[in-house]
Amino acid sequence: MVLPDSLGHELAACCIGDGVRAYIALQYLGRVSYGDTVLIMDAATPFGSLAVQLAHTWGAKVSVVYVA
């Protein structure tokens, strides 16, 4: 994977934790699959954004709530 010039190594490493957390929450705890409906609270956070992308990729219908 190529790291964009505008993104530092520290910030890129921070995103890994949110990605793993989103994957575990959806795949292992939620058992999300094609055709499921997923509600993701606070989708504006890095975790929420990755969870939306993963659920959408797996064919789930995604509803989001942005908390300001």
Wavefront OBJ file of the C-alpha trace (Angstrom):
o trace
v 0.000 0.000 0.000
v 1.323 3.424 -0.937
v 1.121 6.095 1.741
v 0.020 9.510 0.406
v 2.532 12.340 0.880
v 0.041 14.302 2.985
v -0.369 11.450 5.493
v 2.286 10.770 8.107
v 3.242 7.338 9.402
v 1.874 8.109 12.856
v -1.603 8.954 11.540
v -1.636 5.944 9.227
v -0.780 3.656 12.150
v -3.637 5.110 14.213
v -6.199 4.096 11.576
v -5.319 0.412 11.886
v -6.859 0.169 15.355
v -10.197 1.593 14.200
v -10.239 -0.730 11.198
v -9.636 -3.830 13.293
v -12.261 -2.715 15.808
v -14.859 -2.119 13.062
v -14.101 -5.490 11.447
v -14.418 -7.380 14.741
v -17.638 -5.562 15.673
v -19.338 -6.271 12.360
v -17.948 -9.679 11.437
v -17.500 -11.534 14.709
v -19.925 -9.822 17.067
v -22.636 -8.741 14.614
v -22.212 -11.481 11.997
v -23.184 -8.997 9.283
v -23.818 -10.527 5.875
v -25.504 -9.736 2.557
v -29.017 -8.341 2.960
v -28.700 -7.411 6.644
v -29.573 -3.922 7.849
v -26.982 -2.169 9.998
v -27.436 1.007 12.055
v -24.162 2.758 12.769
v -24.209 5.452 15.430
v -21.765 8.357 15.194
v -20.690 7.480 11.683
v -18.599 10.665 11.432
v -15.797 9.145 13.525
v -12.963 7.122 11.968
v -14.432 3.933 13.456
v -17.907 4.754 12.146
v -16.631 5.618 8.694
v -14.765 2.316 8.402
v -17.768 0.396 9.741
v -19.994 1.986 7.087
v -17.537 1.059 4.344
v -17.162 -2.534 5.550
v -20.901 -3.134 5.956
v -21.600 -1.642 2.530
v -18.876 -3.773 0.939
v -20.397 -6.919 2.466
v -23.796 -6.092 0.938
v -25.594 -4.858 4.032
v -28.062 -1.983 3.973
v -26.492 0.776 6.042
v -28.320 3.470 8.036
v -26.204 6.038 9.807
v -26.657 8.609 12.560
v -24.270 11.538 12.712
v -23.960 12.882 16.247
v -22.665 16.443 16.393
l 1 2 3 4 5 6 7 8 9 10 11 12 13 14 15 16 17 18 19 20 21 22 23 24 25 26 27 28 29 30 31 32 33 34 35 36 37 38 39 40 41 42 43 44 45 46 47 48 49 50 51 52 53 54 55 56 57 58 59 60 61 62 63 64 65 66 67 68
